[in-house]
Amino acid sequence: MLKEKVEKVIRKIRPYIQRDGGDIQLVSVSEDGIVKVRLMGACRGCPMAAITLKNSVEANIKKEIPEIKKVLSVS
């Protein structure tokens, strides 16, 4: 259930990431509220990727799903 909620939020923000040549893939959602995502395309290696992850991806997910504690990027 939690994973489906996270996927829904990612579908909402994906077009904004894709607009800049990147993409995002959900890797996992743990029961303790840790979300792991993979940033792809132009986001890989971009110096702004950490800011995008924190201020856009994590902020939107935590806003809509308060039980999420953290969003991490994995390779």
Secondary structure as a PSIPRED ss2 file (coil, helix, strand):
# PSIPRED VFORMAT (PSIPRED V4.0)

   1 M C   1.000  0.000  0.000
   2 L H   0.000  1.000  0.000
   3 K H   0.000  1.000  0.000
   4 E H   0.000  1.000  0.000
   5 K H   0.000  1.000  0.000
   6 V H   0.000  1.000  0.000
   7 E H   0.000  1.000  0.000
   8 K H   0.000  1.000  0.000
   9 V H   0.000  1.000  0.000
  10 I H   0.000  1.000  0.000
  11 R H   0.000  1.000  0.000
  12 K H   0.000  1.000  0.000
  13 I H   0.000  1.000  0.000
  14 R H   0.000  1.000  0.000
  15 P H   0.000  1.000  0.000
  16 Y H   0.000  1.000  0.000
  17 I H   0.000  1.000  0.000
  18 Q H   0.000  1.000  0.000
  19 R H   0.000  1.000  0.000
  20 D C   1.000  0.000  0.000
  21 G C   1.000  0.000  0.000
  22 G E   0.000  0.000  1.000
  23 D E   0.000  0.000  1.000
  24 I E   0.000  0.000  1.000
  25 Q E   0.000  0.000  1.000
  26 L E   0.000  0.000  1.000
  27 V E   0.000  0.000  1.000
  28 S E   0.000  0.000  1.000
  29 V E   0.000  0.000  1.000
  30 S C   1.000  0.000  0.000
  31 E C   1.000  0.000  0.000
  32 D C   1.000  0.000  0.000
  33 G C   1.000  0.000  0.000
  34 I E   0.000  0.000  1.000
  35 V E   0.000  0.000  1.000
  36 K E   0.000  0.000  1.000
  37 V E   0.000  0.000  1.000
  38 R E   0.000  0.000  1.000
  39 L E   0.000  0.000  1.000
  40 M E   0.000  0.000  1.000
  41 G E   0.000  0.000  1.000
  42 A C   1.000  0.000  0.000
  43 C C   1.000  0.000  0.000
  44 R C   1.000  0.000  0.000
  45 G C   1.000  0.000  0.000
  46 C C   1.000  0.000  0.000
  47 P C   1.000  0.000  0.000
  48 M C   1.000  0.000  0.000
  49 A H   0.000  1.000  0.000
  50 A H   0.000  1.000  0.000
  51 I H   0.000  1.000  0.000
  52 T H   0.000  1.000  0.000
  53 L H   0.000  1.000  0.000
  54 K H   0.000  1.000  0.000
  55 N H   0.000  1.000  0.000
  56 S H   0.000  1.000  0.000
  57 V H   0.000  1.000  0.000
  58 E H   0.000  1.000  0.000
  59 A H   0.000  1.000  0.000
  60 N H   0.000  1.000  0.000
  61 I H   0.000  1.000  0.000
  62 K H   0.000  1.000  0.000
  63 K H   0.000  1.000  0.000
  64 E H   0.000  1.000  0.000
  65 I C   1.000  0.000  0.000
  66 P C   1.000  0.000  0.000
  67 E C   1.000  0.000  0.000
  68 I C   1.000  0.000  0.000
  69 K C   1.000  0.000  0.000
  70 K E   0.000  0.000  1.000
  71 V E   0.000  0.000  1.000
  72 L E   0.000  0.000  1.000
  73 S E   0.000  0.000  1.000
  74 V C   1.000  0.000  0.000
  75 S C   1.000  0.000  0.000
